Amino acid sequence: MKAKADILIRNATILTVDAERRIIQDGAVAIVKDRIKDIGKSSNLVEKYDAAKVISGKNKLVMPGLVNAHLHFFHHMHKGLAPETLGGMPWANWHNKHIAPNLTTEDEISGGLAVLLETLKSGTTTVLEAGSYFPEEVMEAVGQIGMRAIVGRRVFDQVILGHATMAQTTAECLRLNEILLQKYKHGLDDGRTTPHVNLLGMGRCTDELLIESKKMADAYGVVLNLHQAATIDEVLSYRARTGKRPVEHLDHLGILDKNVVLVHVIHVNDREIQMMREHQVNVVHCPSTALKLVYGLSAFGRFPEMLSAGVNVSLGTDASDCANYQDMIRLMYLAGVLFKDYRFDAEVMGAETAVEMATINGARALGLEKEIGSLEKGKKADIIVIDMSEPEWIPLYNPVQNLVYSASGSSVKSVIIDGRIIMEDREVKTIDEKDVLTKCQDLAQGVLARSGVNPMHTKWKVV
């Protein structure tokens, strides 16, 4: 007698990203409730399971849902507004002067849902959100989309290199983060929406705030997340104030640990890489932002060395007004190819490494590697189904190469999270996509009016 399953995906090519990195041809996945019950060859699972819903995997690639380890909600409301001639700190100072103080709760909720729609439709199932100004209201609202979201309160207490508008006292920063952790320590939406301790970083946090925030993250068993070592200016500022480079200073303070997520981390030396390896620190590589904001990624980035040393490196799309897109498949392409060219070495990085960074490495960064990031028996059923019959996939010989070097997020056909079909045949089932986008566009007019920014930064003639 066959066992019961809720969903059976059959006759698919499956990228498991498990410990053996198996690629199962003509494979199947059986889902019961929110978990993967079984995975293997279709011929075996079809004989074992009677499913309420059967999904054909013919010409489909089935893989773990992508983990976007760095994404911003509030930035989505000024997508394309900042002059593209601003890089690094000038860009950060621009949006904190013109945009952040003018955003409402409704703006952040709408921007959050819109950015989640974009990343969901390109295959992401889990995000680490890098700091909201209205985190409680945002957490209550974004869960309706059905994704996994780890949300924080954006804080900093030290004004360095400009960016003074939203600074707060150390005590207030700590108070706001603890309010969020205490209120939502058990999570929302069956545990899919949870809080974490978020600091702006970038040299804009006092030692006291860093130390006490790490204690708080440890006490609540959550991630401590901060931007770090993105620009040369930041490194020089750290050395002038502390006598140490950014990661060296965090090590001196006792901050480095396996529950710490450092974002960007471009300007580091060999000693700092070893510090991160020894303390099992997690790094998020955001190549699209680094290239657009001129962080010096190509010349100074050390991500191949970090991976070789054993540092866990994941991927993040970052903000909508510096990366400007949320497609993790496009991001995998940048991660896979950039250092090949700059190092003049075709063996550096590559497609398989990029897939690992977007799946199991991202899960590990969030402390969720036992639950998501690979397709294995007993893990959460966070699965994406990609159509390999689209023009960008043909001819098809090697699905991993085509995924990273040829495809985009538009190939993602269906998304399953917690065993629930969130998107099927490109239709999002949980929220009204048109309503979300229409509202976001309507609210954008208010953001524009309050900011007083000229939206058309162009040398071309606008008539």
N, C-alpha and C positions, 0 to 999 in steps of 0.2 A: 504494500500500500504506500502511495506517495505521501511525502511530508507536505504540509501546507506552507506556502510562501505568499507574501503580499505582492511582490514584484519579482519577475524573472527577466533579466536582460540576456538575450541569447544570440549566438552567431556573430559575436563582435570580436574585434581586436582589442585586447585589454592591456593597458599599461598599468601594472600593479604598483610599481615603485616600492615593492616590498623589499625585504632584506636581500633577496636573491635578484632583485630587479627583473622579475619575470615579465616577458611579453607573451601573453596567451593568445594564440591564433584560434579562431573559431571558439572563443571562450564565452563563459556565462557567469552572471552574478545573481545569486538569490538573496532577496531582502525580506527580512521579517521584522515588522515594526520599524524601529530606527536603526537597526543593525544589519551588517552583512552576515548572513547566515552561512553562505557557502560561496566559493569561487573556484572555477576550474574549466574544464572542457565542456562545451555545450552538450555533447553526446552523453556525458555523465549526469549533468545537472538536470537535463530534460527528463531523464529517467527517474530522478530522485524527487523532483518537486512538481507539485500542482499549484500554479500561481493564479491569484485573482487577476493580475494584470501581467501580460507578456509584452515586452518591448523588443522589437526586432533590431538586432545590432548589425544587420547586413550593411556593409560599406560604412560602418560606424567605428569610431575610436572611443573606447570607454576608459576613463582614467579618474584619479582622485580629483575632487574639487580643488581649484587653485586657492592658495592662501596669500592674500594681499597683506603683507605685514606692515604697511605704512600708507595710510590714506587719511585725508582731512575732509570733514563735512563742511565747515564754514567757508573754506576756500572755494567751494563749488559756486558760490553766489557771485564771485568775481572772475569767473572763467573768461579769459580773453580780454580782461580790462587793463591789466598792467602793461605798461610799455615794454615791448620785447627787448628794448635796449638796456633794461635794468637787469643786473646779475647779482647774485649773492646777497650780501647785507643790504644794499640799496633797494632790492626788490622786497625783502622782508620789511624794511622800514616803510616802504611805500604802502603796502597793504595794511600794515598796522596803524598808519596814520589816516588813510582814506577809507578803508573798508571795515575792518574789524569793529571800530567803535560805533558804526552805523547799522550793524546787523541786529535784527530782532529774533526772538525765539522762533517765530514762524519761518523766518528766513533760514535758520539753521536746520529746522526740521525738513523743510521743503528741499533745501540743498542736499541734506543727508539722504533723503529718499531718492532724489534724482541721481546722485553719484552712485548709490548702491544699485540702482537699476542698470546703470552703465556697466558697472563691474560684474554684476550678476549675469548680464546678457553676453558677456565675454568669458564666462566660465568660472568666476570666483565664487566660492561658497563661504569663505571666512575672511574677515578684515580686522585689523588692529587700527582703530581710529585714533588719530594723534592729537586729540584735545579739542573739546567743545567749550564754548562759553555758556551754554545752557544744557549741560550734560544730562540732568535729570529728565527734563522734558524731551530731549532727543532720545534718550534710552527708552522712554515709554512709547515713543512714536515709531522708531525705525524697526522695531521687532515685527511689525505687521508684514514686512516683506519676506520674513522667514529665513533670513541669512544668519550666520554666526557673526556677531559684532562685539568686539571688546572696546569699550568706550571710556574715555578719560576726561578730566577737566584741565584745560590748558592754563598753566600758571608759570610765572617767573617773577623773581624779586630783585633782580640786579640789572641796571641799565648799562649795557656795554655796546659800543659801536652803534649808538642810536636806539630806535625801537623802544621808546619810553612810554608810549601811550597807554598800554594795558598792564603795566607793572603793578604789583601789589606787595604788601608787606609779607615777610616770611611767615608770620603767624597766620595771616589770611590765606596764603597759598596752602599751607598744611591743613587748615580748617576746612577749606573747600574740598580738598581731595578726600579727607576722612569722612565728610558728610556723604559723599557719593559712595564710598566703600561700605560704610555702615548701612546705608539705606538699601543697597543692592547686593549685599554680600552673598545672597542666595541666588542672585541672577533673576532674569525675567525670561518669559517665552520658553519655558521648559529648559532653562539654563543656557539658551543660545545667546542671550544678550547679557554681558557681564561687565563689571568695571575694572579699571586698573589705575595705577598711579602714573600720571603723566606730567612731565616737566618739559618746558620748552627746550632747555639745554642751550647749546651754542654759546656757552660762557655766560649766560644770562641768569644763572642760579647761584646763590651764595653757597658756601660750604655747608652752612647750617641746614639750608633747604635740601641739599643733596643728601646729607647724612640722615636727617629725620625722615625724608621721603623713602629712603632705602629701608629704614626700620619699619615704616608703615607698610611697605610692600611685603616685607617678610612676615609681619604680624597677620596680614590678611591673606597671605598665600597667593599674591597676584604679581603681575609683571610691573617692573619699573621701566618706563619708556621715555627716551629723550634723544633729541638731535645732538650730534656730536661730530667734531672734526670735519665739518663740511668744507670750510674755506681756509685759505692761508691766513686771512685776517683773524679768524678765530684762534688759530694756533699761536700767532704772534701775540695776541691779546692775553692768552693764557700764560705764555712764557713771561710776559712783562709783569703780570700780577702775581704769579705763583712760583716762577722759576721752573715750571714743568710744562710739558706738552699736555693736551687735553686728556688722553687716556692715562698717561702717567699720573696726572693729578687725581683722577678718579681712583686709580689703584692706591695712591697715597691715602686717600680718604676712606678706603675700605669699601668702596661702592661696587666694584666689579664682582659679578656673581652670575650664576646660571639663570637667574630670573631677571636679568638686566638686558634690555634691548636697546642697542645704540644704532641710530639711523644716520646714513650717509657715510661717515667714517672713511673719508677719502685721504686725508692728510695724516697718515700714521707711519711710524718707522718700524723696523724689525722688532725692537724691544717692546713696543706697544702691541704688536701682533702676538708676541709670545705671552704677554700679560693677559690678553683676551683669551688665548687658548688655555692657559693655566686655570683661569677662573670660569671657563665655559660660557663666556659672554656671547650673546647673540647679536649679529650684525645684519642690518637691512640695507641692501644695495638698491638705490633708486636712480638708475642710469638716465632715464628721460629727463628728470629734473637737473641732474648734474650737468648734462650736456647743454640744456637750454639756459641755465643760470651761470654757466661758465665756472664750475667749481674746480676745473683742472683734472677731471676724471681720467682722461686718456693718458695724460703725462704723469699723474701722481697716484692714481688709484692702485691699490695693492690687493685687490680681491682674489686674483689667482694665488698670490702668496698666502692669503688668509685661508683659503680652502685647502691648499697644500699643507699648511701647518695644523689643520684640524679645527679651525674656527668655523662655527655654524653660520653660514651666510645665506640669507633669504632674499626675497624681492619685495619691493613696494612701488606702487605707482605714484605715490605722493599727491600733491595738491593739484587741483584742476587749473590753476593759473600759473603753474611753473612746469608741470609735466604735460598738462593739457589733455591727456587722455587716460582712461582707466583700463585699457585692454592689456591684461597680463600676458597674453600670447605675443603681442607686439613687444612687450617688455622682455620676454624671454629671448626674443631675437637680438635685442641690444646686448643683453647679458652674454649671449652666446658668441657674438661676433666681434664686439668692440676691441677686446684685448688681443684677438688674433692679429688684427691689422696693426695696432700700435706696437705690439711686441715683435711683429714680423715672424709669427710662429703659429702655424695652423693647428698645432696640437694644444694650444692654450684654450681653456674653457670648453665651449662646444654645446651641442644640443642636449645631450644627456645630463650634463651638469646644470644647464638652465632649467630643465624639467624638475630636477631634484630641488633646486633653489625655490621653485614656485610651488612645491608640494610638501614633501616631508621636511625639508629644512624650515619652511615657514611654520609648519605645525610645531616643530621643536622649539622655535623661537618663542612661540606663544605658550609653551608648556603643555601642548595638546597632542604630542606625537603618539601617545598611546590610544588616542581616540580618532584622529583624522590624519590626512597626509599621505596615506597609502590605502590600497584596496586589499584588505585581509580579513579573514574570519574574525568576527567579534568586534571589529571596529565600526564606528558610525557609518551609516550609509550616506556619505557625502560624495556624490558621483556626478560627473558630467559626461554627456554623450555628444560626440563631435561628428559632423557629417563629412565623410571623406570622399563624397561624390561631387562636391563643389568644384568649380573650375580651378581654384587655386591648389587643389590637391592632385590634379591629374597631369601627367601619369603618376601613379602611386607605386613606389617600390619600398621605401623605408618610411613608415609612419612617424617615427620620432624626428627624422630630418625634415619631413614635410610640415609637421606640427610647428617646429621652431623657426624654420627658415622660409616657409612658403605661406603658412596660414595666418589668419587673424581671428579675433574673437567672434566675427560674424559666422564662423563655421560651427559654433556651439549650437546644438539643436535643442537639447534638454538638460535640465539641472535638477538633481535630487539632493535634498538636504534633510538629514534625520529620517531618511526613508520616505520623505514626502516629496511629490513632484511639484517643484516650485515654478519651473518653466518647461513647457512641452511644445515642441515644434515652433520655437521662438516666441510663444505666447506666455507671458508671465501670469500665473494663476492666482497670486495672492493679493495684488493691488492693481488698480486701474492705471496702466502705464500712461495713457493719454492724459488723464486727470493730473497725475503727478507732474508731468512735464509742462502742461499748460499752466498750472499754478506756479511752478518754479519760474517760468518765463514772465508771468504777470508780476510776481514779487520782485523780479530783477529790475523792473522799471523803478520801483521804490528805492532799491539799493543805489541805482544810478543817480536818482534825483538827490538823495541824501548825501551822497559822496561828492557830488559836483565834478566828477571825473569826465573827461572827454573820452568816449568809448572808441573813437576812430583814430588811433595812433597810426598814421600811415603817411608815407611820402606821396601817395597817389592822390589825385584830385577827386574829391567827393562832391558830387553834384545832386 
